[in-house]
Amino acid sequence: MTAVTDEDHTDHTDRSGRTDHTGRTDRSGRTDQTDDTGRSERTAHAAGRDRNGPESGGRGGPEDASEGAPEPAASRAEAGGAGADDPVAEAVGAWDDGLIARRVNEEAGGEQAAVAQVRTGAAPASGPPVYDGPLRSRLDALRELVGLSRTRLDNRTLAEAGRVLDEAAARRKLSGQHTVVALAGATGSGKSQLFNTLAGVPISETGVRRPTTAAPIACSWSDGAASLIDRLGIPGRLRRRPVQSPEAEAQLRGLVLIDLPDHDSAAVQHREQVDRILKLVDAVVWVVDPEKYADAMLHERYLRPLAGHAEVMFIVLNQVDRLPGEAAELVLDDLRRLLDEDGIALGEYGEPGATVLAMSALTGDGVGELRELLGQFVTERGAAGRRVSADVDAAAARLRPVYVTGQRTGLSEEAREEFSDRLADAVGAAAAGEAAERAWLRNAGRACGTPWLRLWRWCQSGGDPVTGTGRLPARAQADEEATARQRVEQAVRTVSERASAGLPAPWAQAVREAAVRGSQGLPEALDELAARAGLPPGRPPRPGWWPAAVLAQAAMTLLQVVGGLWLAGQIAGVMDPNLGVPVLLMVAGIVGGPLVEWSCRLAARGPARRYGQDAERRLREAAAGCGRARVLDPLAAELLRYREVREQYGRVVGAGVR
């Protein structure tokens, strides 16, 4: 395939022997005089018509402009759309006083000037673009989403969403009667020549020098677009007006066309300007040529990331006049294939998507079709809204990993109960219940046991009324505190892992941090709760049958005492000998005392167990309440915040998100 040099194909010789310099000869021997001199003559002829003929409606050439009186400032502001607030526009005129920049043809050696038509009358009304209800709702949801996420996500993650909101608000304040379309392309693709063809006059410089377009140039087909071009940062000296017939002008009324520098330019500042302006325009016309239409930089850096903007994109295969026979259709089909691989929907069969067509800016083949499509596109006045909607889609797709994972999230009731059980174990709730049960049994034993058995047990315990009651030997206090602290830390770590499971990384990190903050001071708080909610002060409550058991035990003891004294009196000779009655009394007292104690012990098991369970329950509830207030509630708040932002994200994408 022959290398293509520039938009006008100057200084080029291909393998077929066709020469493009002073003339172009095709295979049939026909010569097409379309060199730079010919173009200069056509330019001079157009300028001469503007100076001498009334049909263009021109104001006159440089000579007439120098002889005529200066235009009043009010008329300039009315026609050009530049106000006193724009010092650059006030100094040079928003549209260079209606004159298209003079071009110096170095080869011809003469200075030729093209004059734009002067628009008379007031500028058309330019209200803001209309964002439909769904788009406004999505923008509001995105704004709310960013607000809710600022404390959880870093500024870099939210930067693109913030930029989309700012640009949508800025575009909303500007003219809705104009559509800003950028011509973008690689070096030698012919976008500048296409720009000149659409404008009807050489505005943007073309040639073999690379890069040719060093700065973006704006051309507006109607008044009132100065603020839009100000937003793009294009100075007044680079703003132009086209030379068109009334019919052509009416067809493209409302169009603001921007000729961008080459996106593959060797100059870094050129690429930076392209990237900056592409984020601000309403639509883009990508101009590709038969040699660079498959360029990796074009597809990977621009087309693929902008696949969601297909409805505001035109892809124009330029320079098809260089392709013989059916080669143009083959290249166009291959271009469609590459666009499909990039994920760009093609607007075929009435479906929304990018418009793809072939043309030649040099011969004019296909330019009329592009002009008609641009006219319909501008007349709809929906490009600004579609561009903003596509930007919101792109921002939402970029934010999806930090809001949606596709997994079930939340803290189950089972995990909450397990956390409470771990805290209860850490404070020794079960041990406290057992201790309360043993305390109740000891109290019952003291009240209902035989005096002789209690005395013997006291002697066996060495005078300690606590030892020998079934307690386990107490461990050192330091060991107990260390073990309890480890259990608390393990419980917090486990519940935080379960709560953060399935969450996107930023929100999982926020959940874990909330759990760590809540765990600070938790062991100490649990110790205080254990001291307050442990065994109640004083003796355990006594059931109603205790007095009867005490009286029965006292009666058994009294029988033993009476029987013993009776026998002692008989031995001493004080009383008549009668062994049966005193022995019977003593045996009844000796046997009845333990029997009453054993019966009381059986009867005391149930109340003692309930008393211990109540003590354990109180301590468990206290530990669970402390853990809930310090750990579970902050975790629930973070999970609730995540659910809120996930719902907002669902509104941004326009669908429910699970």
C-alpha positions in Angstrom: 0.0 0.0 0.0 1.3 3.4 -1.0 2.4 5.8 1.8 0.1 8.8 2.1 1.7 12.2 2.8 -1.0 14.8 3.5 -4.5 16.0 2.9 -3.9 17.3 -0.5 -1.5 14.5 -1.5 1.2 16.9 -2.6 4.7 15.8 -3.5 3.8 12.1 -3.8 4.6 9.4 -6.3 3.2 5.9 -5.9 4.2 2.7 -7.5 1.6 3.0 -10.3 3.5 5.9 -11.8 0.9 8.4 -10.7 2.5 11.7 -9.9 1.0 14.4 -7.6 2.9 17.7 -7.6 2.2 20.0 -10.5 -0.5 17.6 -11.8 -1.8 14.1 -11.1 -1.8 11.4 -13.8 -3.8 8.3 -13.3 -3.5 5.0 -15.1 -5.6 6.2 -18.0 -3.2 9.1 -18.7 -5.7 11.7 -17.5 -4.1 14.6 -15.7 -5.9 16.3 -12.9 -4.5 19.8 -12.2 -5.0 20.1 -8.5 -1.6 21.4 -7.4 -0.9 24.1 -4.9 -1.0 26.7 -7.6 -4.4 25.7 -8.7 -5.7 25.8 -5.2 -4.2 29.3 -4.8 -6.0 30.4 -7.9 -9.3 29.1 -6.6 -8.6 30.8 -3.3 -7.9 34.1 -5.0 -11.0 33.7 -7.1 -13.1 33.1 -4.0 -11.5 36.1 -2.4 -12.1 38.2 -5.5 -15.8 37.3 -5.5 -16.0 38.4 -1.9 -14.4 41.7 -2.7 -16.1 42.5 -6.0 -19.3 40.5 -6.1 -22.4 40.8 -4.0 -23.2 37.1 -4.1 -21.1 36.1 -1.2 -22.4 38.9 1.0 -18.8 39.7 2.0 -17.8 42.9 3.6 -14.8 43.4 1.3 -11.2 42.5 1.2 -8.3 44.0 3.1 -8.4 47.1 0.9 -12.1 47.7 1.5 -11.6 47.0 5.2 -8.8 49.6 5.4 -10.9 52.2 3.5 -14.2 51.7 5.3 -15.1 53.1 8.7 -14.5 50.9 11.7 -17.4 48.8 12.8 -19.1 50.0 16.1 -18.3 48.0 19.2 -22.0 47.2 19.7 -22.3 45.7 16.2 -19.2 43.6 16.8 -20.5 42.2 20.0 -23.8 41.5 18.4 -22.4 39.7 15.4 -19.4 38.0 16.9 -20.9 37.0 20.3 -17.8 38.4 22.2 -18.5 40.5 25.2 -16.5 43.0 27.2 -15.7 40.2 29.7 -13.4 38.6 27.1 -10.3 40.7 26.8 -8.8 38.7 24.0 -12.0 38.8 22.0 -12.3 42.5 22.7 -8.8 43.1 21.5 -8.9 41.1 18.2 -12.6 40.4 17.8 -14.3 37.2 18.5 -14.1 36.2 14.8 -11.2 38.5 13.7 -13.8 41.1 12.8 -15.5 38.7 10.4 -12.3 38.1 8.4 -10.9 34.6 7.9 -7.2 34.5 8.6 -5.1 35.6 5.6 -3.0 32.8 4.1 0.3 33.4 2.5 1.0 31.0 -0.4 4.8 30.7 -0.3 4.9 28.8 -3.6 2.8 31.3 -5.5 4.6 34.2 -3.8 1.5 36.2 -3.5 -0.8 37.1 -0.6 -4.4 36.0 -0.9 -7.1 36.7 1.6 -10.5 35.0 2.0 -13.3 36.9 3.5 -16.1 35.5 5.5 -19.7 36.5 5.1 -20.9 39.2 7.5 -23.8 38.1 9.6 -26.4 40.8 10.1 -29.1 40.9 12.7 -29.2 39.7 16.2 -27.7 36.4 17.3 -30.1 33.5 17.6 -31.3 32.6 21.1 -28.9 30.2 22.7 -30.5 28.6 25.7 -28.7 25.8 27.7 -28.8 22.2 26.4 -31.7 20.2 27.7 -30.8 17.2 29.9 -33.7 14.8 30.1 -35.1 13.5 33.4 -33.1 10.2 33.5 -29.8 12.0 32.8 -30.5 14.6 35.5 -31.4 11.8 37.9 -28.1 10.0 37.1 -26.1 13.2 37.6 -27.8 13.8 40.9 -27.1 10.2 41.9 -23.4 10.5 40.8 -23.0 13.8 42.8 -24.6 12.1 45.9 -22.4 9.0 45.3 -19.2 11.2 45.3 -20.3 13.0 48.4 -20.9 9.7 50.3 -17.6 8.2 49.2 -15.2 11.1 49.9 -14.3 9.8 53.3 -13.9 6.2 52.1 -12.2 6.6 48.7 -9.2 8.6 47.7 -9.4 11.7 45.5 -7.7 9.9 42.6 -10.5 7.3 42.4 -13.2 10.0 42.5 -11.3 12.4 40.2 -12.9 11.3 36.9 -16.4 11.3 38.4 -15.8 14.8 39.8 -14.6 15.9 36.4 -17.7 14.6 34.7 -19.9 16.4 37.1 -18.0 19.7 36.7 -18.0 19.4 32.9 -21.7 18.5 32.8 -22.5 21.6 34.9 -20.3 23.8 32.8 -21.8 22.6 29.6 -25.3 23.0 31.0 -24.6 26.7 31.4 -23.6 27.3 27.8 -25.4 27.4 24.5 -27.7 24.5 23.7 -28.2 25.7 20.1 -24.6 24.8 19.1 -22.9 21.5 18.8 -19.1 21.4 19.2 -17.6 18.8 16.9 -13.9 18.0 16.8 -12.0 16.8 13.8 -9.3 14.4 15.1 -6.9 12.2 13.2 -3.3 11.1 12.7 -0.6 12.8 10.8 -1.4 12.9 7.1 -5.0 11.7 7.5 -6.4 14.8 5.7 -8.4 16.2 8.6 -7.3 19.8 7.9 -8.2 19.5 4.3 -11.6 18.1 5.3 -11.9 21.0 7.7 -11.3 23.5 4.8 -13.7 21.6 2.5 -16.5 21.8 5.0 -15.8 25.5 5.7 -15.6 26.2 2.0 -12.3 28.1 2.3 -8.7 27.3 3.3 -8.7 28.0 7.0 -6.4 25.3 8.4 -3.0 25.0 6.9 -2.2 22.0 4.8 1.0 20.7 3.4 3.8 18.2 3.6 5.4 19.7 6.7 4.7 17.6 9.8 3.0 18.4 12.1 1.0 20.9 10.1 -1.7 21.8 12.6 0.1 23.1 15.7 -2.9 24.6 17.5 -6.7 23.9 17.4 -8.7 26.1 15.1 -12.4 26.8 15.6 -15.0 27.5 12.9 -18.6 28.4 13.8 -21.5 28.4 11.4 -23.6 30.8 13.6 -23.3 33.4 16.2 -23.4 32.9 20.0 -20.7 30.2 20.3 -18.0 32.4 21.8 -18.5 31.0 25.3 -18.3 27.4 24.1 -15.0 28.2 22.3 -13.7 30.0 25.4 -14.3 26.8 27.3 -12.0 25.0 24.9 -9.3 27.6 25.4 -9.0 28.6 21.8 -7.9 32.3 21.5 -9.7 34.8 19.3 -7.0 34.8 16.6 -7.8 31.1 15.9 -11.6 31.5 15.5 -13.0 31.6 12.0 -16.2 31.8 10.1 -16.9 29.8 7.0 -17.5 31.0 3.5 -20.7 29.2 2.4 -23.8 29.6 0.3 -27.0 30.4 2.2 -28.1 26.8 1.7 -24.9 25.2 3.0 -24.9 27.6 5.9 -28.4 26.8 6.9 -27.6 23.1 6.7 -24.8 23.4 9.3 -26.2 26.2 11.4 -25.3 25.6 15.0 -22.1 23.7 14.2 -18.8 24.6 15.8 -16.1 22.6 14.1 -12.7 22.2 15.8 -9.6 21.2 13.8 -7.3 19.5 16.3 -3.5 18.9 16.1 -2.4 15.4 15.2 -3.0 12.9 18.0 0.2 11.1 17.1 2.3 14.3 16.8 5.9 14.2 17.9 5.2 17.3 19.9 4.0 16.5 23.3 2.0 19.7 23.7 0.0 18.8 20.6 -1.1 15.5 22.0 -1.9 17.2 25.3 -4.2 19.7 23.5 -5.9 16.8 21.7 -6.5 14.9 24.9 -7.8 18.0 26.7 -10.2 19.1 24.0 -11.6 15.6 23.3 -12.9 15.7 26.9 -14.8 18.9 26.3 -16.4 18.6 22.8 -19.9 17.3 22.1 -18.9 14.9 19.3 -15.8 13.7 17.4 -15.1 13.0 13.8 -12.2 10.6 13.5 -10.5 11.0 10.2 -8.4 8.0 9.2 -6.6 7.1 6.0 -6.0 3.8 4.2 -2.6 3.4 5.7 -3.2 4.3 9.4 -6.7 3.2 10.0 -5.5 0.2 12.0 -2.9 2.1 13.9 -2.5 0.6 17.4 -2.2 4.1 19.1 -5.5 5.2 17.6 -7.4 2.1 18.7 -5.8 1.4 22.1 -5.5 5.0 23.3 -8.6 6.6 21.9 -11.2 4.5 20.2 -11.3 1.6 22.6 -11.5 3.8 25.8 -14.2 5.9 24.0 -16.3 2.9 22.9 -19.2 4.0 25.1 -19.3 7.3 23.2 -20.2 5.7 19.9 -23.4 7.8 19.5 -21.3 11.0 19.3 -18.6 9.6 17.0 -18.1 9.7 13.3 -15.3 7.5 11.7 -14.4 8.8 8.3 -12.1 6.8 6.0 -10.5 9.6 4.0 -8.4 9.5 0.8 -10.4 6.6 -0.8 -9.5 8.1 -4.1 -6.1 6.4 -3.7 -7.7 3.0 -3.5 -8.3 1.3 -6.8 -11.4 -0.7 -7.7 -13.1 -2.4 -4.8 -10.2 -1.8 -2.4 -12.1 1.0 -0.7 -14.9 -1.3 0.2 -12.5 -3.9 1.5 -10.7 -1.3 3.7 -14.0 0.0 4.9 -15.1 -3.5 5.9 -11.8 -4.1 7.7 -12.2 -0.8 9.5 -15.7 -1.8 10.7 -14.2 -5.1 11.9 -11.6 -3.3 14.0 -14.2 -1.0 15.4 -16.3 -3.9 16.4 -13.3 -5.5 18.2 -12.9 -2.2 20.0 -16.4 -2.5 21.3 -17.8 0.4 19.3 -21.4 0.0 18.3 -21.9 0.9 14.7 -25.0 2.9 13.7 -26.3 0.4 11.1 -29.8 -0.6 10.3 -31.3 2.3 12.3 -29.5 1.3 15.5 -27.7 3.9 17.7 -24.0 3.9 17.3 -21.0 5.4 15.5 -21.4 6.5 11.8 -18.8 5.0 9.5 -18.4 6.3 5.9 -15.7 6.6 3.2 -14.9 9.8 1.4 -12.2 11.9 -0.2 -11.7 15.5 0.9 -9.6 16.1 -2.2 -12.1 15.1 -4.8 -15.2 15.9 -2.8 -16.5 12.3 -3.0 -18.6 11.6 0.1 -18.2 15.1 1.5 -21.9 15.9 0.8 -23.0 12.8 2.7 -20.9 13.8 5.7 -22.2 17.4 5.5 -25.8 16.1 5.4 -25.1 13.7 8.4 -23.5 16.5 10.4 -26.4 18.8 9.5 -28.9 16.2 10.9 -26.7 15.6 13.9 -26.5 19.3 14.8 -30.2 19.9 14.1 -31.2 17.3 16.7 -29.3 19.3 19.4 -29.0 16.2 21.5 -25.2 15.7 21.2 -24.4 17.5 24.5 -26.8 15.3 26.5 -25.6 12.1 24.8 -22.0 13.1 25.4 -22.6 13.7 29.1 -24.6 10.5 29.4 -21.7 8.6 27.8 -19.2 10.3 30.2 -21.4 9.2 33.2 -21.4 5.7 31.8 -17.6 5.7 31.5 -17.2 7.2 35.0 -19.6 4.5 36.4 -17.7 1.7 34.7 -14.4 3.0 36.1 -16.0 3.1 39.6 -17.6 -0.3 39.4 -14.8 -2.2 41.1 -15.0 0.0 44.2 -18.7 -0.5 44.6 -19.7 -3.8 43.2 -18.1 -7.3 43.6 -21.1 -9.6 42.8 -20.8 -11.3 46.1 -23.2 -11.3 49.0 -22.2 -8.9 51.7 -23.3 -8.2 55.3 -22.9 -9.5 58.8 -25.1 -12.6 59.4 -26.9 -13.2 62.7 -24.8 -16.3 63.2 -21.6 -14.2 63.1 -23.1 -11.8 65.6 -24.0 -14.6 68.0 -20.6 -16.1 67.6 -18.9 -12.7 68.4 -21.1 -12.4 71.5 -20.2 -15.9 72.6 -16.5 -15.2 72.2 -16.8 -12.1 74.4 -18.8 -14.0 77.0 -16.1 -16.6 77.1 -13.5 -13.8 77.4 -15.2 -12.4 80.5 -15.8 -15.9 81.9 -19.6 -15.9 81.8 -19.9 -19.6 82.0 -17.5 -19.8 85.0 -19.4 -17.0 86.7 -22.6 -18.9 86.3 -21.0 -22.0 87.7 -19.6 -20.0 90.6 -23.1 -18.5 91.3 -24.6 -22.0 91.3 -21.9 -23.3 93.7 -22.5 -20.2 95.9 -26.2 -21.0 96.1 -25.5 -24.6 97.0 -23.0 -23.6 99.7 -25.6 -21.2 101.1 -28.2 -24.0 101.1 -25.7 -26.4 102.7 -24.9 -24.0 105.5 -28.6 -23.4 106.1 -29.8 -27.0 105.9 -26.8 -29.1 106.7 -26.1 -30.8 110.0 -24.0 -28.8 112.4 -21.6 -31.8 113.0 -20.9 -32.2 109.3 -20.3 -28.6 108.7 -17.9 -28.6 111.7 -16.1 -31.6 110.3 -15.8 -29.9 106.8 -14.5 -26.8 108.4 -11.8 -28.7 110.2 -10.9 -30.5 107.1 -10.5 -27.2 105.2 -8.2 -25.8 107.8 -10.5 -23.0 108.8 -11.2 -21.8 105.2 -14.9 -21.8 104.6 -14.4 -21.6 100.8 -11.9 -24.4 100.1 -13.4 -27.8 99.6 -16.6 -26.5 98.0 -15.8 -27.8 94.6 -14.1 -24.7 93.1 -11.2 -25.0 90.7 -7.9 -23.6 91.9 -7.7 -20.0 90.9 -5.1 -19.1 88.3 -2.9 -16.0 88.5 -4.7 -12.8 87.7 -2.0 -11.8 85.1 -2.6 -15.1 83.2 -6.3 -14.6 83.2 -6.1 -11.0 81.9 -3.7 -12.0 79.1 -5.9 -14.9 78.0 -9.0 -12.7 78.1 -7.3 -10.0 76.0 -6.3 -12.6 73.4 -9.8 -13.9 73.2 -11.2 -10.4 72.7 -8.7 -9.6 70.0 -9.4 -12.9 68.2 -13.2 -12.3 68.5 -12.8 -8.8 66.9 -10.6 -10.0 64.2 -13.0 -12.8 63.3 -16.1 -10.6 63.2 -14.3 -7.9 61.1 -13.2 -10.5 58.5 -16.7 -11.9 58.2 -18.2 -8.4 57.9 -15.7 -7.3 55.2 -16.0 -10.5 53.2 -17.3 -9.8 49.7 -16.9 -6.0 50.0 -14.8 -4.0 47.6 -11.3 -3.3 48.9 -11.9 0.3 50.1 -15.0 -0.6 52.0 -13.5 -3.7 53.4 -10.6 -1.7 54.7 -13.1 0.8 56.2 -14.9 -2.0 58.0 -11.7 -3.4 59.4 -10.6 0.0 60.6 -13.9 0.5 62.3 -13.5 -2.8 64.1 -10.0 -1.9 65.2 -11.1 1.4 66.6 -13.9 -0.2 68.5 -11.7 -2.9 70.0 -9.5 -0.3 71.7 -10.3 -0.4 75.4 -12.8 -3.3 75.0 -11.0 -5.7 77.4 -11.0 -3.1 80.1 -14.6 -2.3 79.5 -15.5 -6.0 79.7 -13.6 -6.3 83.0 -15.6 -3.5 84.5 -18.8 -5.1 83.3 -17.8 -8.5 84.8 -17.2 -6.8 88.1 -20.6 -5.0 88.0 -22.7 -7.8 86.4 -21.1 -10.7 88.3 -22.4 -12.2 91.5 -24.8 -9.8 93.3 -23.7 -8.5 96.7 -25.0 -10.4 99.8 -26.3 -13.9 100.1 -28.3 -15.6 97.3 -32.1 -15.5 97.8 -33.6 -18.2 99.9 -36.6 -20.3 98.7 -39.7 -20.6 100.8 -38.9 -24.2 102.0 -35.7 -23.2 103.6 -37.2 -22.3 107.0 -39.0 -25.7 107.2 -35.7 -27.5 106.3 -33.9 -25.5 109.0 -36.5 -26.3 111.6 -36.3 -30.0 110.6 -32.5 -30.0 110.9 -32.8 -28.2 114.2 -35.3 -30.9 115.4 -32.9 -33.6 114.4 -30.1 -32.0 116.2 -32.3 -31.5 119.3 -33.2 -35.2 119.3 -29.6 -36.1 119.3 -28.9 -33.7 122.1 -31.9 -35.0 124.2 -31.0 -38.6 123.6 -27.4 -38.0 124.5 -28.2 -36.2 127.7 -30.7 -38.9 128.6 -28.0 -41.6 128.3 -25.5 -39.5 130.2 -28.0 -39.1 133.0 -28.6 -42.8 133.2 -24.9 -43.5 133.2 -24.5 -41.0 136.0 -27.4 -42.6 137.9 -29.4 -39.4 137.9 -32.1 -41.0 135.7 -33.7 -44.4 135.7 -32.1 -46.8 133.4 -34.0 -47.0 130.1 -31.8 -47.4 127.1 -34.4 -47.8 124.4 -35.9 -44.4 124.4 -32.7 -42.3 124.5 -31.0 -44.6 122.0 -34.0 -44.3 119.7 -33.9 -40.5 120.0 -30.2 -40.4 119.2 -30.5 -42.8 116.3 -33.5 -40.7 114.9 -31.4 -37.5 115.2 -28.3 -39.0 113.8 -30.1 -40.6 110.8 -32.6 -37.8 110.3 -30.0 -35.0 110.1 -28.1 -36.3 107.1 -31.4 -37.4 105.5 -32.8 -33.8 105.8 -29.5 -32.4 104.4 -29.5 -34.9 101.5 -33.2 -34.0 100.7 -32.4 -30.3 100.9 -29.4 -30.8 98.5 -31.6 -32.5 96.0 -34.2 -29.8 96.3 -31.6 -27.1 96.0 -30.1 -28.3 92.6 -32.9 -26.7 90.5 -32.9 -23.3 92.1 -29.1 -23.3 92.2 -28.9 -24.1 88.5 -31.4 -21.4 87.7 -29.5 -18.9 89.8 -26.3 -19.7 88.1 -27.9 -19.5 84.6 -29.3 -16.1 85.5 -25.9 -14.9 86.6 -24.4 -16.2 83.3 -27.1 -14.6 81.2 -26.6 -11.2 82.9 -22.9 -11.3 82.2 -23.4 -12.5 78.6 -25.9 -9.8 77.9 -23.6 -7.2 79.4 -20.6 -8.5 77.4 -22.8 -8.6 74.2 -24.1 -5.1 74.8 -20.6 -3.8 75.2 -19.4 -5.6 72.1 -22.4 -4.4 70.2 -21.9 -0.7 71.2 -18.1 -0.7 70.5 -17.7 -3.1 67.5 -20.9 -4.4 66.0 -22.7 -1.0 65.7 -19.8 0.7 63.9 -19.5 -2.3 61.6 -23.3 -2.1 60.9 -22.9 1.7 60.2 -20.1 1.0 57.7 -22.2 -1.7 56.0 -25.2 0.5 55.9 -23.1 3.3 54.3 -21.9 0.8 51.7 -25.4 -0.3 50.9 -26.4 3.4 50.5 -23.6 4.1 48.1 -24.3 0.8 46.2 -27.9 1.9 45.8 -26.7 5.3 44.5 -24.3 3.6 42.1 -27.3 1.6 40.8 -29.1 4.9 40.1 -26.0 6.2 38.3 -25.8 3.2 36.0 -29.6 3.3 35.6 -30.2 -0.2 36.9 -30.3 -2.0 40.2 -27.1 -3.4 41.5 -27.0 -6.5 43.7 
